[in-house]
Amino acid sequence: MGVSAASILHSLLHSRTHGAHTQPTSAKVLTNAILVHLRGGRLHKAVSVLFAAPVSFPYSLYARLFRICCANFAIVEVRKVESHLVTFSPTPPVFLLNRAIESYGKCGCLVDARELFEEMPQRDGGSWNAMITAYAQGGSPGKALSLFSEMNGLGVHASEVTFASVLASCAAVVALRLSRQIHGLIVKYGFCGNVILESSLVDVYGKCKVINDARRMFDEIENPTAVSWNVIVRRYLEVDDGKEAVLMFFQMFPKAVRPLNFTFSNALIACSRISALEEGMQIHGVAIKVGFGDDDVVSSSVIDMYVKCGKLESARRVFEQPGSKNLISWTSIVSGYAMSRKTGEARELFDQMPERNVISWNAMLAGYTCSLQWEKALDFVYLMRNSTKDIDHVTIGLILNVCAGLSDVEVGKQVHGFIYRNGFFSNLFVGNALLDMYGKCGNLRSARVWFYQISRWRDIISWNALLTSYACHGMSEQAITIFSEMQWETRPSKFTFGTLLAACANTFALNHGKQIHGFMIRNGYEIDIVIKGALVDMYSKCRCLEYALTVFKEAGSRDVILWNSIIFGCSHNRRGREVLQLFGLMEEEGIKPDQVTFQGILLACICDGLVELGTQFFNSMSNEYCVMPRLEHYECMIELYSRKHGHIRLGEWAAERLNQLNPSSPVELQIVNGGRMQWQAEPG
């Protein structure tokens, strides 16, 4: 049986004191010496004097020493004080032993705390509370709950502090049913009205994702404190209800409650997630007004909010303010520029960072991958590996994205080996990224093998990645088979159906597309605007335009993407006149056309040979709709002019403009077939 450090000290001290032949020094003199050391901040010397003394001391001195040792996490000193106490006080008071348990708990020595708890000849409610709190705060919520159950079974009534620790443990293990039982006991023992317990109940219900119960509990608090408000704002944020989190934040002010810095931070994060720039700016202003403008937590959240809301200039202004630069804010501003595809500015800031962590490196690498700058991303990976040993699952996922972008399956295989050697193979995020890499590189055999290797922990994302791999390579039959297998293990998501419909569209598999459409209807899936767009695209490409029009007309709301889908569908089915009618209806609904819309209109004009009308639409892009023509629009104009004789000069003009836009791949206009124009790449 193991012996604790406290027991060894006890034994040594007992042996030493019984063999001592010196005359004991006065306890009063030694007490004064200990107090002098404590007032001078010399805890180690104070405890050394106590430990060497062969006399007992006043209980108040032991209590004070336990409290100071606890505050300084001085575990060696805690053991010495406890050892001396039990040596010279054969029956020490229970309250002092409770303080010893609390001290062991605060110092993270749960074994010593439990051993002392078990050896106590008598216990009171404080003893149970001390041990339960030690487990709760020491990362052992299961043991805390088990001990509470034992305590309750013995008929020992819990205190308010005990209930607070138990609720925290329930929250840690997401024990909703037990939380409701504890709630009942709190009511039974008459602790309603205790704002700490009420706030703890809000917290545990929120963590158990029953946010409505959390809100009801919060509304029952007569006078919520700043901590109470922080809890409810945070829990709304964690269930992705950013709008309600922001609303709750603003409700604090009529109640005259000053928010904590973390409450400001949580509200700003909520604004970031819902792109609530105006509310974020108001929160920023309030933070400055109440004196949190220089707070690291708040300023970093302000910068992140402006970044996520697309206001890089505002984020940069806050970042450049004195005292605002720290590792978190540096990383936020680098990430902002990187993910806005301003990788040059992001890299300049990254190179200036006084310190970096793995998140900083990942932010810059993510910027390169987001911008599809695969070569720069690969160079950055080599720089990272040569500069730091820090690497996490996000880094691995990004590196695999780079391999996929470069279609370099050999480097991907090397990364696969690294994953095994460094213990990342069981991380599902990494596993799915590896699956995606093999699929995008066209190595479907390795994708399938890896898919089965992760069978114990794969999820819906894994299935979608495999399904997408087959669909993107034109293997719609295999994709449909995977979809059938998938249903035995997990419920398909809307993303699954979007991928399948795209596969059917690209392979003109109308029957499969109809089956998927019917499956969604039969199984009660929400056919949102994204899926409606995929259905319109699939039916259009499969030459079933009437079905596409039916889906389009039944859509409750239509955005520009859905309008573009039906416009392209009509164009591909040579229904140019209907495209022009749809464009008119689109404008009536107040939907602003974009570059894709005009490409579909120009294709319709090509189908019907509407040269003059096509020219009018082309000119109206920049003149009326502020849409700048792109390469594909000039290509359409060249094709449009080539369909009718007598427009050689216009064809030459379009080819010239095309070369200005794309100088790296110049084209040359040629007259063929008795006057018809065509363009081709210039030699060399």
C-alpha positions as CSV (number, residue, x, y, z in Angstrom):
1,M,0.0,0.0,0.0
2,G,1.4,3.4,-1.0
3,V,2.4,5.9,1.7
4,S,1.7,9.6,1.1
5,A,4.3,12.4,1.5
6,A,2.3,13.7,4.4
7,S,2.5,10.4,6.3
8,I,6.3,10.2,5.8
9,L,6.7,13.7,7.2
10,H,4.4,12.8,10.1
11,S,6.6,9.7,10.9
12,L,9.9,11.6,10.6
13,L,8.6,14.5,12.8
14,H,7.2,12.1,15.4
15,S,10.5,10.2,15.5
16,R,12.6,13.4,15.7
17,T,10.5,15.0,18.5
18,H,10.5,11.9,20.7
19,G,14.3,11.7,20.5
20,A,14.9,15.3,21.3
21,H,16.8,16.1,24.5
22,T,16.9,19.9,24.1
23,Q,14.7,22.1,26.3
24,P,11.6,23.3,24.3
25,T,11.6,26.9,23.3
26,S,8.7,28.9,24.4
27,A,5.7,28.5,22.0
28,K,5.0,32.2,22.3
29,V,8.5,33.2,21.2
30,L,8.4,30.8,18.2
31,T,4.9,32.0,17.3
32,N,6.2,35.6,17.2
33,A,9.1,34.5,15.0
34,I,6.8,32.7,12.6
35,L,4.5,35.8,12.4
36,V,7.5,38.0,11.7
37,H,8.5,35.8,8.7
38,L,4.9,35.8,7.4
39,R,4.7,39.6,7.6
40,G,7.9,39.7,5.6
41,G,6.6,37.3,3.0
42,R,9.0,34.5,4.0
43,L,6.6,31.6,4.0
44,H,9.3,28.9,3.6
45,K,11.2,30.2,6.7
46,A,8.0,30.5,8.7
47,V,7.0,26.9,8.1
48,S,10.6,25.8,8.7
49,V,10.4,27.3,12.2
50,L,7.1,25.6,12.9
51,F,8.3,22.3,11.5
52,A,11.4,22.3,13.7
53,A,9.5,23.2,16.9
54,P,8.7,20.4,19.3
55,V,5.7,22.2,20.7
56,S,2.1,22.8,19.6
57,F,0.9,26.2,18.4
58,P,-2.4,28.0,18.6
59,Y,-5.0,26.7,16.1
60,S,-5.4,30.1,14.6
61,L,-1.7,30.0,13.5
62,Y,-2.2,26.7,11.7
63,A,-5.3,28.1,10.0
64,R,-3.4,31.2,8.9
65,L,-0.5,29.1,7.5
66,F,-2.9,26.8,5.6
67,R,-4.5,29.9,4.1
68,I,-1.2,31.4,3.0
69,C,0.2,28.1,1.7
70,C,-3.0,27.6,-0.3
71,A,-2.7,31.1,-1.9
72,N,0.9,30.3,-2.9
73,F,0.3,26.7,-4.0
74,A,3.1,25.7,-1.6
75,I,2.5,22.0,-1.4
76,V,5.6,21.1,0.5
77,E,4.7,23.7,3.2
78,V,1.1,22.4,3.3
79,R,2.4,18.9,4.1
80,K,4.8,20.2,6.8
81,V,2.0,22.2,8.5
82,E,-0.4,19.3,8.4
83,S,2.2,16.9,9.7
84,H,3.1,19.2,12.6
85,L,-0.6,19.7,13.4
86,V,-1.5,16.0,13.7
87,T,1.7,15.2,15.5
88,F,1.3,17.7,18.4
89,S,-2.5,17.7,18.4
90,P,-3.7,14.1,18.6
91,T,-7.3,15.2,18.1
92,P,-7.1,18.4,16.0
93,P,-10.3,20.3,15.4
94,V,-12.3,19.2,12.3
95,F,-12.2,22.7,10.8
96,L,-8.4,22.7,10.7
97,L,-8.3,19.3,8.9
98,N,-10.9,20.7,6.5
99,R,-8.5,23.6,5.8
100,A,-5.8,21.1,5.1
101,I,-8.0,19.2,2.6
102,E,-8.8,22.5,0.9
103,S,-5.1,23.3,0.7
104,Y,-4.2,20.0,-0.8
105,G,-7.0,20.4,-3.3
106,K,-5.9,23.9,-4.3
107,C,-2.4,22.6,-4.8
108,G,-3.7,19.7,-7.0
109,C,-2.7,16.9,-4.6
110,L,-6.0,15.1,-4.6
111,V,-4.5,11.8,-3.4
112,D,-3.2,13.5,-0.2
113,A,-6.5,15.3,0.2
114,R,-8.5,12.0,-0.1
115,E,-6.2,10.2,2.3
116,L,-6.6,12.8,5.0
117,F,-10.4,12.8,4.4
118,E,-10.5,9.0,4.9
119,E,-8.4,9.1,8.0
120,M,-10.5,11.7,9.8
121,P,-12.1,10.3,12.9
122,Q,-15.0,12.7,12.6
123,R,-16.3,14.7,9.6
124,D,-18.8,17.5,9.2
125,G,-20.4,19.0,6.2
126,G,-17.4,21.2,5.7
127,S,-15.2,18.0,5.3
128,W,-17.4,16.7,2.5
129,N,-17.6,20.1,0.9
130,A,-13.8,20.5,1.0
131,M,-13.2,17.1,-0.6
132,I,-16.0,17.6,-3.2
133,T,-14.6,21.0,-4.1
134,A,-11.1,19.6,-4.4
135,Y,-12.3,17.1,-6.9
136,A,-14.4,19.6,-8.8
137,Q,-11.6,22.2,-9.1
138,G,-9.0,19.5,-9.7
139,G,-10.4,18.2,-12.9
140,S,-12.1,15.1,-11.4
141,P,-15.8,15.9,-11.8
142,G,-16.8,12.2,-11.8
143,K,-15.3,11.6,-8.4
144,A,-16.9,14.8,-7.1
145,L,-20.3,13.6,-8.2
146,S,-19.7,10.1,-6.8
147,L,-18.6,11.6,-3.4
148,F,-21.7,13.8,-3.4
149,S,-23.9,10.8,-4.0
150,E,-22.2,9.0,-1.0
151,M,-22.7,12.1,1.1
152,N,-26.3,12.4,0.2
153,G,-26.9,8.7,1.0
154,L,-25.5,9.2,4.5
155,G,-27.9,12.0,5.1
156,V,-25.3,14.7,5.3
157,H,-26.9,18.0,4.2
158,A,-25.0,19.8,1.5
159,S,-24.1,23.5,1.9
160,E,-24.5,26.1,-0.8
161,V,-20.8,25.9,-1.5
162,T,-21.1,22.1,-2.0
163,F,-24.0,22.6,-4.4
164,A,-22.0,25.1,-6.4
165,S,-19.1,22.6,-6.8
166,V,-21.5,19.8,-7.7
167,L,-23.2,21.9,-10.4
168,A,-19.8,22.8,-11.8
169,S,-19.0,19.1,-12.0
170,C,-22.4,18.4,-13.7
171,A,-21.5,21.1,-16.3
172,A,-18.1,19.5,-16.9
173,V,-19.6,16.1,-17.7
174,V,-22.8,17.5,-19.3
175,A,-25.0,15.6,-16.8
176,L,-28.3,17.1,-17.6
177,R,-30.5,14.6,-15.7
178,L,-28.4,14.9,-12.5
179,S,-28.4,18.7,-12.8
180,R,-32.2,18.7,-12.7
181,Q,-32.1,16.5,-9.6
182,I,-29.6,18.9,-7.9
183,H,-31.9,21.7,-8.9
184,G,-34.7,20.0,-7.0
185,L,-32.5,19.6,-3.9
186,I,-31.6,23.2,-4.0
187,V,-35.2,24.1,-4.0
188,K,-35.9,21.5,-1.2
189,Y,-33.2,22.9,1.1
190,G,-34.4,26.4,0.6
191,F,-31.4,27.8,-1.2
192,C,-33.5,29.6,-3.9
193,G,-32.5,33.2,-4.1
194,N,-28.8,32.4,-3.8
195,V,-27.5,34.3,-6.8
196,I,-24.3,32.1,-7.0
197,L,-26.4,28.9,-7.2
198,E,-28.9,30.4,-9.6
199,S,-26.0,31.5,-11.9
200,S,-24.5,28.0,-11.6
201,L,-27.8,26.6,-12.8
202,V,-27.9,28.9,-15.7
203,D,-24.4,27.8,-16.5
204,V,-25.0,24.1,-16.3
205,Y,-28.2,24.2,-18.4
206,G,-26.4,26.3,-21.0
207,K,-23.5,23.8,-21.2
208,C,-26.0,21.0,-21.5
209,K,-27.4,22.8,-24.6
210,V,-30.9,23.4,-23.1
211,I,-30.6,27.1,-23.6
212,N,-34.3,27.7,-23.0
213,D,-34.1,26.3,-19.5
214,A,-30.9,28.4,-18.9
215,R,-32.8,31.5,-20.0
216,R,-35.8,30.7,-17.7
217,M,-33.5,30.2,-14.8
218,F,-31.7,33.5,-15.6
219,D,-35.0,35.3,-15.7
220,E,-35.8,34.0,-12.2
221,I,-32.7,35.7,-10.7
222,E,-33.9,38.7,-8.8
223,N,-30.7,40.7,-9.1
224,P,-28.3,39.1,-11.6
225,T,-24.7,40.0,-11.0
226,A,-22.1,40.8,-13.6
227,V,-21.1,37.1,-13.4
228,S,-24.7,36.0,-14.0
229,W,-24.9,38.2,-17.2
230,N,-21.6,36.9,-18.4
231,V,-22.8,33.3,-18.1
232,I,-25.9,33.8,-20.1
233,V,-24.2,35.8,-22.8
234,R,-21.5,33.1,-23.0
235,R,-24.0,30.3,-23.2
236,Y,-25.9,31.9,-26.0
237,L,-22.6,32.3,-27.9
238,E,-21.8,28.6,-27.4
239,V,-25.1,27.5,-28.9
240,D,-24.4,29.7,-31.9
241,D,-27.1,32.2,-31.1
242,G,-25.0,35.3,-31.6
243,K,-28.0,37.5,-32.0
244,E,-29.5,36.7,-28.6
245,A,-26.0,37.0,-27.0
246,V,-25.7,40.5,-28.3
247,L,-29.3,41.4,-27.2
248,M,-28.6,40.1,-23.7
249,F,-25.4,42.2,-23.5
250,F,-27.3,45.4,-24.2
251,Q,-30.0,44.5,-21.7
252,M,-27.4,44.8,-18.9
253,F,-27.2,48.6,-19.1
254,P,-30.8,49.4,-18.0
255,K,-30.1,47.2,-15.0
256,A,-27.1,49.3,-14.1
257,V,-24.7,46.3,-14.2
258,R,-21.2,47.0,-15.4
259,P,-20.1,44.2,-17.7
260,L,-16.9,42.2,-17.1
261,N,-14.1,42.4,-19.6
262,F,-15.0,38.8,-20.7
263,T,-18.6,39.8,-21.2
264,F,-17.4,42.5,-23.6
265,S,-15.2,39.9,-25.3
266,N,-18.1,37.4,-25.7
267,A,-20.4,40.0,-27.1
268,L,-17.8,41.1,-29.6
269,I,-17.2,37.5,-30.6
270,A,-21.0,37.2,-31.2
271,C,-20.9,40.2,-33.4
272,S,-18.1,38.6,-35.4
273,R,-20.1,35.5,-36.0
274,I,-23.2,37.3,-37.2
275,S,-21.4,40.1,-39.0
276,A,-23.1,42.7,-36.8
277,L,-20.8,45.5,-37.5
278,E,-23.0,48.3,-36.2
279,E,-23.6,46.6,-32.8
280,G,-19.9,45.7,-32.6
281,M,-18.9,49.4,-33.1
282,Q,-21.4,50.3,-30.3
283,I,-19.8,47.7,-28.0
284,H,-16.4,49.0,-28.8
285,G,-17.5,52.5,-27.9
286,V,-19.0,51.4,-24.6
287,A,-15.8,49.4,-23.8
288,I,-13.7,52.6,-24.2
289,K,-16.2,54.6,-22.1
290,V,-16.1,52.2,-19.1
291,G,-12.3,51.9,-19.2
292,F,-11.7,48.6,-21.0
293,G,-10.2,50.2,-24.2
294,D,-6.7,49.1,-23.1
295,D,-7.7,45.7,-21.8
296,D,-5.9,42.9,-23.7
297,V,-8.9,40.6,-23.8
298,V,-11.3,43.3,-25.1
299,S,-8.9,44.9,-27.6
300,S,-8.1,41.6,-29.1
301,S,-11.8,40.9,-29.5
302,V,-12.4,44.3,-31.0
303,I,-9.7,43.7,-33.6
304,D,-11.1,40.3,-34.4
305,M,-14.6,41.7,-34.7
306,Y,-13.5,44.3,-37.2
307,V,-11.6,41.7,-39.2
308,K,-14.5,39.3,-39.3
309,C,-16.9,42.1,-40.4
310,G,-14.6,43.0,-43.3
311,K,-13.3,46.3,-41.8
312,L,-9.6,45.7,-41.9
313,E,-8.7,49.4,-41.8
314,S,-10.6,49.8,-38.5
315,A,-9.0,46.7,-37.1
316,R,-5.6,48.1,-38.1
317,R,-6.3,51.4,-36.4
318,V,-7.1,49.6,-33.1
319,F,-4.1,47.3,-33.5
320,E,-1.8,50.3,-33.9
321,Q,-2.9,52.0,-30.7
322,P,-0.4,51.9,-27.8
323,G,-0.8,48.9,-25.7
324,S,-2.9,46.9,-28.1
325,K,-0.2,44.7,-29.6
326,N,0.0,41.3,-28.1
327,L,0.3,37.8,-29.4
328,I,-3.5,37.4,-29.8
329,S,-4.0,40.8,-31.6
330,W,-1.0,40.2,-33.8
331,T,-2.4,36.8,-34.8
332,S,-5.9,38.3,-35.4
333,I,-4.6,41.1,-37.7
334,V,-2.4,38.7,-39.7
335,S,-5.3,36.3,-40.0
336,G,-7.6,39.2,-41.2
337,Y,-5.3,40.2,-44.0
338,A,-4.5,36.6,-44.9
339,M,-8.1,35.5,-45.1
340,S,-9.0,38.6,-47.1
341,R,-6.5,37.4,-49.7
342,K,-4.2,40.2,-48.9
343,T,-1.4,37.8,-48.4
344,G,1.4,40.3,-49.1
345,E,0.3,42.6,-46.3
346,A,-0.3,39.6,-44.0
347,R,3.2,38.2,-44.6
348,E,4.7,41.6,-43.9
349,L,2.9,41.8,-40.6
350,F,3.8,38.1,-39.9
351,D,7.5,38.8,-40.4
352,Q,7.3,41.7,-38.0
353,M,5.8,39.6,-35.1
354,P,8.0,39.7,-32.0
355,E,6.8,36.2,-31.1
356,R,4.7,33.6,-32.8
357,N,2.8,30.5,-31.8
358,V,1.3,27.7,-33.8
359,I,-1.9,29.6,-34.3
360,S,0.0,32.5,-35.9
361,W,1.8,30.1,-38.3
362,N,-1.5,28.4,-39.1
363,A,-3.2,31.8,-39.8
364,M,-0.6,32.7,-42.4
365,L,-0.7,29.3,-44.0
366,A,-4.5,29.4,-44.1
367,G,-4.3,32.7,-46.0
368,Y,-2.1,31.2,-48.7
369,T,-4.4,28.2,-49.1
370,C,-7.5,30.4,-49.1
371,S,-5.9,32.4,-51.9
372,L,-5.0,29.2,-53.8
373,Q,-1.3,30.3,-53.7
374,W,-0.1,26.7,-53.5
375,E,3.6,27.2,-54.3
376,K,3.9,30.0,-51.7
377,A,2.0,27.9,-49.2
378,L,4.4,25.0,-49.8
379,D,7.4,27.3,-49.3
380,F,5.8,28.6,-46.1
381,V,5.4,25.0,-44.9
382,Y,9.1,24.4,-45.3
383,L,9.9,27.7,-43.5
384,M,7.6,26.7,-40.6
385,R,9.2,23.3,-40.3
386,N,12.7,24.9,-40.2
387,S,11.6,27.6,-37.7
388,T,9.5,25.9,-35.1
389,K,8.7,22.5,-33.7
390,D,5.1,23.7,-33.0
391,I,2.6,21.8,-35.1
392,D,-0.9,20.8,-34.4
393,H,-3.8,19.1,-36.2
394,V,-4.8,22.3,-37.9
395,T,-1.3,22.6,-39.4
396,I,-1.5,19.0,-40.7
397,G,-4.9,19.7,-42.3
398,L,-3.6,22.8,-44.0
399,I,-0.6,21.0,-45.3
400,L,-2.8,18.3,-46.8
401,N,-4.9,21.1,-48.4
402,V,-1.7,22.3,-50.1
403,C,-0.9,18.8,-51.3
404,A,-4.5,18.6,-52.7
405,G,-4.1,22.0,-54.4
406,L,-0.9,21.0,-56.0
407,S,-2.3,17.5,-56.9
408,D,1.0,16.2,-55.3
409,V,0.0,12.8,-53.9
410,E,3.6,11.9,-53.2
411,V,4.1,14.7,-50.8
412,G,0.7,13.8,-49.4
413,K,1.9,10.3,-48.7
414,Q,4.9,11.7,-46.9
415,V,2.5,13.7,-44.7
416,H,0.5,10.5,-44.1
417,G,3.7,8.9,-42.8
418,F,4.3,11.9,-40.5
419,I,0.8,11.6,-39.2
420,Y,1.4,8.0,-38.1
421,R,4.9,8.7,-36.6
422,N,3.6,11.7,-34.5
423,G,0.3,10.3,-33.3
424,F,-2.1,12.3,-35.4
425,F,-3.8,9.4,-37.1
426,S,-6.7,9.1,-34.6
427,N,-7.5,12.8,-34.9
428,L,-10.7,12.9,-37.0
429,F,-10.0,16.4,-38.4
430,V,-6.7,15.1,-39.8
431,G,-8.2,11.9,-41.0
432,N,-10.9,13.7,-43.0
433,A,-8.2,16.1,-44.5
434,L,-6.2,13.1,-45.5
435,L,-9.2,11.5,-47.1
436,D,-10.0,14.7,-48.9
437,M,-6.4,15.0,-50.2
438,Y,-6.4,11.5,-51.7
439,G,-9.7,12.2,-53.3
440,K,-8.7,15.5,-54.9
441,C,-5.4,14.0,-56.1
442,G,-7.4,11.3,-57.9
443,N,-6.0,8.4,-55.8
444,L,-9.4,6.9,-55.1
445,R,-8.0,3.6,-54.1
446,S,-6.0,5.1,-51.2
447,A,-9.0,7.2,-50.3
448,R,-11.1,4.1,-50.0
449,V,-8.5,2.2,-48.0
450,W,-8.0,5.1,-45.5
451,F,-11.8,5.5,-45.3
452,Y,-12.1,2.0,-44.0
453,Q,-9.1,2.4,-41.7
454,I,-10.9,5.2,-39.8
455,S,-14.2,3.3,-39.6
456,R,-14.2,3.4,-35.8
457,W,-14.3,7.2,-35.6
458,R,-15.4,8.5,-39.0
459,D,-18.3,10.8,-39.3
460,I,-20.6,12.5,-41.8
461,I,-17.7,14.7,-43.0
462,S,-15.7,11.5,-43.8
463,W,-18.6,10.1,-45.9
464,N,-19.1,13.4,-47.7
465,A,-15.4,13.6,-48.5
466,L,-15.4,10.1,-50.0
467,L,-18.6,10.7,-51.9
468,T,-17.3,14.0,-53.3
469,S,-14.1,12.3,-54.4
470,Y,-16.0,9.9,-56.6
471,A,-18.5,12.5,-57.8
472,C,-15.8,15.0,-58.8
473,H,-14.1,12.3,-61.0
474,G,-17.3,11.6,-62.9
475,M,-18.0,8.3,-61.1
476,S,-21.7,9.1,-60.2
477,E,-22.7,5.4,-60.1
478,Q,-20.1,4.8,-57.3
479,A,-21.1,8.0,-55.6
480,I,-24.7,6.7,-55.5
481,T,-23.5,3.4,-54.1
482,I,-21.6,5.2,-51.4
483,F,-24.7,7.2,-50.6
484,S,-26.6,3.9,-50.1
485,E,-23.9,2.5,-47.8
486,M,-23.8,5.8,-45.9
487,Q,-27.4,5.5,-44.7
488,W,-26.6,2.5,-42.6
489,E,-24.2,4.5,-40.5
490,T,-25.2,8.1,-40.5
491,R,-27.9,10.5,-41.6
492,P,-27.0,12.3,-44.8
493,S,-26.6,16.1,-44.6
494,K,-27.7,18.8,-47.0
495,F,-24.1,18.9,-48.2
496,T,-24.3,15.3,-49.2
497,F,-27.3,16.0,-51.4
498,G,-25.7,19.0,-53.0
499,T,-22.7,16.9,-53.9
500,L,-24.8,14.1,-55.3
501,L,-27.0,16.5,-57.4
502,A,-23.8,18.1,-58.8
503,A,-22.5,14.6,-59.8
504,C,-25.8,13.8,-61.5
505,A,-25.7,17.2,-63.3
506,N,-22.2,16.6,-64.6
507,T,-23.0,13.1,-65.8
508,F,-26.5,13.9,-67.0
509,A,-27.9,11.2,-64.7
510,L,-31.5,12.4,-64.6
511,N,-33.0,9.2,-63.0
512,H,-30.5,9.3,-60.1
513,G,-31.2,13.0,-59.7
514,K,-34.9,12.4,-59.5
515,Q,-34.3,9.6,-56.9
516,I,-32.3,12.0,-54.7
517,H,-35.0,14.7,-55.0
518,G,-37.6,12.2,-54.0
519,F,-35.5,10.8,-51.1
520,M,-35.2,14.3,-49.6
521,I,-39.0,14.9,-49.9
522,R,-39.9,11.5,-48.4
523,N,-37.5,11.9,-45.4
524,G,-38.5,15.4,-44.5
525,Y,-35.3,17.2,-45.4
526,E,-35.4,21.0,-45.7
527,I,-34.9,21.9,-49.3
528,D,-33.3,25.3,-48.8
529,I,-32.2,27.8,-51.4
530,V,-28.9,26.1,-51.9
531,I,-30.4,22.7,-52.6
532,K,-33.0,24.3,-54.9
533,G,-30.2,25.8,-56.8
534,A,-28.5,22.4,-57.1
535,L,-31.8,20.9,-58.3
536,V,-32.4,23.6,-60.9
537,D,-28.8,23.1,-62.1
538,M,-29.2,19.3,-62.3
539,Y,-32.6,19.3,-64.1
540,S,-31.3,22.0,-66.5
541,K,-28.2,20.1,-67.5
542,C,-30.2,16.9,-67.8
543,R,-32.4,18.6,-70.4
544,C,-35.4,18.6,-68.1
545,L,-36.0,22.3,-68.0
546,E,-39.7,22.1,-67.1
547,Y,-38.8,20.4,-63.8
548,A,-36.1,23.1,-63.2
549,L,-38.6,25.9,-63.8
550,T,-41.1,24.2,-61.4
551,V,-38.5,24.0,-58.6
552,F,-37.5,27.6,-59.3
553,K,-41.1,28.9,-59.2
554,E,-41.8,27.0,-55.9
555,A,-38.9,28.7,-54.1
556,G,-40.2,31.0,-51.4
557,S,-37.2,33.3,-51.7
558,R,-34.8,33.6,-54.5
559,D,-31.2,35.0,-54.3
560,V,-28.9,36.0,-57.2
561,I,-27.4,32.5,-57.2
562,L,-30.7,30.8,-57.8
563,W,-31.6,33.3,-60.5
564,N,-28.3,32.6,-62.2
565,S,-29.0,28.8,-62.0
566,I,-32.2,29.2,-63.9
567,I,-30.8,31.7,-66.4
568,F,-28.0,29.4,-67.2
569,G,-30.4,26.5,-67.4
570,C,-32.5,28.2,-70.0
571,S,-29.4,29.3,-71.9
572,H,-28.0,25.7,-72.1
573,N,-31.4,24.5,-73.3
574,R,-31.4,27.2,-76.0
575,R,-34.4,29.1,-74.5
576,G,-32.8,32.5,-75.0
577,R,-36.1,34.5,-75.1
578,E,-37.1,33.1,-71.7
579,V,-33.7,34.2,-70.3
580,L,-34.6,37.8,-71.2
581,Q,-38.0,37.4,-69.6
582,L,-36.4,36.0,-66.4
583,F,-33.9,38.9,-66.3
584,G,-36.9,41.3,-66.3
585,L,-38.6,39.5,-63.5
586,M,-35.3,39.4,-61.6
587,E,-35.0,43.1,-61.7
588,E,-38.7,43.5,-60.6
589,E,-37.8,41.5,-57.5
590,G,-35.0,43.9,-56.7
591,I,-32.2,41.3,-57.2
592,K,-29.0,42.9,-58.4
593,P,-27.4,41.0,-61.3
594,D,-23.7,40.0,-61.0
595,Q,-21.0,38.9,-63.5
596,V,-22.5,35.4,-63.7
597,T,-25.9,36.7,-64.5
598,F,-24.6,38.6,-67.5
599,Q,-22.6,35.6,-68.7
600,G,-25.8,33.7,-68.8
601,I,-27.6,36.5,-70.7
602,L,-24.8,36.7,-73.3
603,L,-24.9,33.0,-73.8
604,A,-28.6,33.3,-74.5
605,C,-27.9,36.0,-77.0
606,I,-25.4,33.7,-78.7
607,C,-28.0,30.9,-78.9
608,D,-30.5,33.2,-80.7
609,G,-28.0,35.2,-82.6
610,L,-29.1,38.5,-80.9
611,V,-25.9,40.5,-81.7
612,E,-27.3,44.0,-81.2
613,L,-29.1,43.0,-78.0
614,G,-26.1,41.2,-76.7
615,T,-24.0,44.3,-77.3
616,Q,-26.5,46.4,-75.4
617,F,-26.4,44.1,-72.4
618,F,-22.6,44.0,-72.6
619,N,-22.4,47.8,-72.5
620,S,-24.9,48.1,-69.7
621,M,-22.8,45.9,-67.4
622,S,-20.4,48.8,-66.5
623,N,-22.6,51.7,-67.5
624,E,-25.8,50.8,-65.6
625,Y,-25.0,47.9,-63.2
626,C,-21.4,48.7,-62.1
627,V,-20.3,45.2,-63.1
628,M,-16.9,45.1,-64.8
629,P,-16.6,42.7,-67.7
630,R,-14.3,39.8,-67.2
631,L,-12.5,37.4,-69.5
632,E,-15.5,35.1,-69.9
633,H,-17.7,38.1,-71.0
634,Y,-15.2,39.1,-73.8
635,E,-15.1,35.5,-74.9
636,C,-18.9,35.5,-75.2
637,M,-18.7,38.7,-77.3
638,I,-16.2,37.2,-79.6
639,E,-18.4,34.1,-80.0
640,L,-21.5,36.4,-80.5
641,Y,-19.8,38.5,-83.2
642,S,-18.5,35.4,-85.0
643,R,-22.0,34.1,-85.5
644,K,-22.9,36.9,-88.0
645,H,-21.0,38.2,-91.0
646,G,-19.9,41.8,-91.2
647,H,-18.7,42.2,-87.6
648,I,-15.0,41.6,-88.2
649,R,-14.0,44.9,-86.8
650,L,-16.0,44.2,-83.6
651,G,-14.4,40.8,-83.4
652,E,-11.0,42.3,-83.6
653,W,-11.9,44.8,-80.9
654,A,-13.1,42.0,-78.6
655,A,-9.9,40.0,-79.2
656,E,-7.8,43.1,-78.5
657,R,-9.7,43.6,-75.2
658,L,-9.3,39.9,-74.3
659,N,-5.5,40.2,-74.8
660,Q,-5.4,43.2,-72.6
661,L,-7.1,41.3,-69.8
662,N,-5.1,38.1,-70.3
663,P,-1.7,39.1,-71.8
664,S,-0.1,35.7,-70.7
665,S,-2.3,33.8,-73.2
666,P,-2.9,36.0,-76.2
667,V,-5.5,35.1,-78.9
668,E,-5.6,35.9,-82.6
669,L,-8.8,36.4,-84.7
670,Q,-9.0,34.4,-87.9
671,I,-11.6,34.4,-90.7
672,V,-12.7,30.8,-91.6
673,N,-15.5,29.1,-93.6
674,G,-16.2,31.9,-96.0
675,G,-16.2,34.8,-93.5
676,R,-17.0,33.3,-90.1
677,M,-14.7,34.5,-87.4
678,Q,-13.0,32.3,-84.8
679,W,-10.2,33.1,-82.3
680,Q,-7.3,30.9,-81.3
681,A,-4.2,31.1,-79.2
682,E,-1.2,32.7,-80.8
683,P,1.8,30.4,-81.4
684,G,4.8,30.5,-79.1
